[in-house]
Amino acid sequence: MRYLYCFFILFCFNSKSFAQKQNAVKSETKEIESGRITKQFTNGKLTSFTVDMAAVNYGNTLFFTKEDNIINIKDGQKPDALIRIYLKDKRYTTDLQYQNKELMYVESIDLDLNNLPPNSIISSQYKDGKAESIISRANPEDTSGLDKVLKLFWRMDKKTNLTDIDSIFNALADDFSQEDALLKIYYGRYAEKFEPLPVAYLNTDNTGKIKKGIVWTETSGQNGKYNIYSNGKVIKSANQNLTDFQKTIMNYMEK
């Protein structure tokens, strides 16, 4: 009788523990335009999420996971492509790898025209009332067939204001929970409405000095001044507001 009683107590304890473990893992699904997002939580902490896209939006699935302080993003239709997000010296950094080769690299920086990284391509965009800057590089590999992956890489909001991986991961999940999340990534004209305004494109030499490029600097509100560089010298300067500068920088980039 004592044996049966002990067995009963042990069974109840294990059953309760199992139930607690089961309750610690849960998922949440939300329908969005042209798809849905499913989030996985363990002990209340977001561990992964998937974004399923309806057939009208390529019938694909995006997989977001977090491991060893790196966010990994996979496209179900392109298993050899991998987008990674991580922190480098506490700065937002992301790259795109294809078949274990780096195709794209982006790293957030502070734009100080007197202290720029050497041998770099630097671009800036006006976002949330201020300029955010990155250095980037691209390897001349064949990217045919990767257009949807490239859209995802470039159009995902880069969380340059966040300094820990968990916050970035949660912010990405929040972004993809928005009703128009997929439209902002994959639907051209709609997506373009949300793209930040470009304010700089610069090339530096091996000492960090500007070789060529264009940069707009805000003076007050959205009024400012732009400089165009060539062979390390300013060849043109003018006062211009941010809206009018968009035509100036587009004309420069098209030359």
N, C-alpha and C positions, 0 to 999 in steps of 0.2 A: 504493500500500500504506500509506504514512504517513497519507493522508487517511482510509482506512478505519479505521486504528488510532485516530486522533483521534476519529473519529465514534463508535467503539465506547466509548472512554473517556467521552466526553460523554454518550452514551446511558445508560451505567451510572450516572454521577453524577446525571443528572436523574431517573433511575428511583429511585435511593436517596433523593434529596431529596423526591420525590413521596411515596414510602412513608412517610418521616418525617412529612410534613405530614398524610398520611392517618391515621397512628398518633396524631397530636396531637388528633384529634377523635374522641370516642367517646360512646356513650349507654348508660345503664343503665335497665332497666325492673324494677319490682317490683309484684307483685300485692298489693292491699290489699282490705279488705272493701268490696264493691260498686264496685270500680274498680281502677285501676292508675296508678302514677306513672312517667313517663319523664323522666330527667334527661339534659341535654346538657352535655358538658364539652369545653373547648378548652384544651390544655396543662395538663390537670389541674384547671382552674378551672371551676366551675359557671357556665354562661352563660344557661341557660333550663331550664324544666321544664314539663311538661303533666300534668294530672290528668284522666284519662278516667273518666267515671262510667258504670256499667252501666245498662242500660235500667230496672232496678228503682230506680235512683237518678237518674231524669230523663234518662238517656242523653245526657249533656252533656260538654263538655270545658272545663277551665279552663286558661288560658295565662298563665304567669308569665315575664316577661322583665325584663332590667335594662339600662338605657341612661341615660347622663349622670347617674349617681348617683340615679336614680329607678327604683323597682320598679313595673312596670305589670302589672296583673292584669285579664284579660279573660274574660268568660263567653261561651262559644261561641253560646249561644242569645240573648244580649243584646249584640250587637256595638256598640251605641251607649252602653253603660255601661262605665266605666273606673274601677278602683280604683288609686290611686297611693299609694306609701309612699316617704317621703323624710325627710331630716333638716333641721330648721329650728333654727338656733342649737344644733346638735348634739343636738337632741331629736327623738324619734320623732314623726312627723307622718303622717297619712293622710287622704285625701279620696276621696269618691265623686262622679264626674261622670257626667252623663247628657245626651247630645246637647250636649256642650260646656258644660253648666251645672253648677255645684257644687250637689250635693244635701246632702252631709254633709261635715263637717270635724272632725277630732280631733287634738289636740296634747297631748303629754305635758308635765306641769309638776310642780314640787315644791310640795306643799301646805303653805304657810305662812300660817296664818290672819291673821297681822299684815301680810302682804305678798301680797295676791291680785291677779290681773289685773282691771282694771276692766271693767264691762259684760260680764260673762262668765257662762256656765253651767258650773259645775264639778262633776264627779262623781269619786268615789273608790271603789276596790274593794280588798278584802283578798286579796292574792295572794302565795303563797310566803312567808308569815309577815310581810308588811308591806303598807301601803297604797300603791297606785299611783293617781295622780290625772291627770285630763285636763280640758282645756277643749274644749267642743264647740259646734257650731252646725249648724242644719238649715234649709234653705230650704223654704218651704211649696209645693213643686212636687208635681205628681201622681206618686206612686210606685207606682201600681197596675201589677201585672205585674212588679215588681222584687223580689218577696219573697225569691227565692233569692239575688239579688245582695246584698240587705240582710242576710240571714243570714250570708253570707260576710264582708261588711264588718264586722259587729259581733262575730261569733264567732271569727274568726281571732285567734289569740293575738297581742296587741300587744307587740312586743319593746321595751318601754320601757327595759329595762336595757342595751340594746346601742347603741353609738354610731358604728357604721360600716355602710354599706349592704351590703357583702359579707357581713358577719356576720349581718345581718338576713335576707338572701336565703338563705343557707345554712341558717339556723335554720328558715325557712319550709319549705324543702325537706325538712328533717328531720321537721317536724311532719306534712307530708302523706305522709311515708313510713310513718307509724305505721298499724298495722292498722285502727284505728278512726277514722282522720282524718276521713273523710266523715261518719261517724255523729256526731262532735262538732260538726259544722257544721249538718247538715240534719235530724237526727232529734230532734225536740223534747224528749221526756222524757230521752233519753240525753244530749243536749247540755246540758240544764239541770244535770245532775249535775256538770259540769265548769266551770260559770260561776263566776267569783270572787264573793265575797260583797260586796254594796254597803255602804259605810260613810259616804258623804257625798253630798249633793246640795244645791248652793248657788247662789244668784244674787247677783251683786255689783253695786254702783252705779258711777257714773262715777269714783269715787275708789278703788275696790277694796275698799270695806267691804261686809260681808255685809248684803244687804237681807232675804233670807228663805232658809230651808232647814234642813237637819238634818245634823249631823256627829257621828260617833263617834270618840273619841280613845282609843287604847290606853294603859293604865297599866301593866299587868304581864300577861304571858302573853296570853290573849285576854279579859282583864278590862279594862273601860274605863268611860268616861263619855260620855254624849251631851248635846248642846245642840240645842234647836230655836229658830230665829230667826224673827222677824216684825217688819216695819218697822224693821229695823236693831237690834233688841234681842233678847236671850235671854229667851224666855217660858217655857221649861221645861228643866230639867236633871235628870239621874238617872244613878246608877251602873247599869251593865248589861253583862253579858258579850256577846261577839260573836254567839253563837248566838241569844240572846234578843232582841238588837237587830234581828235580821232581821224579826221581826214588827212591831217599832216603826217601822222605816223603810218597810215595805210599807204599813202603815196610814197613815203620813204621806203617801206618794206617791199613795195612792188617794183622798185628800180633795180 
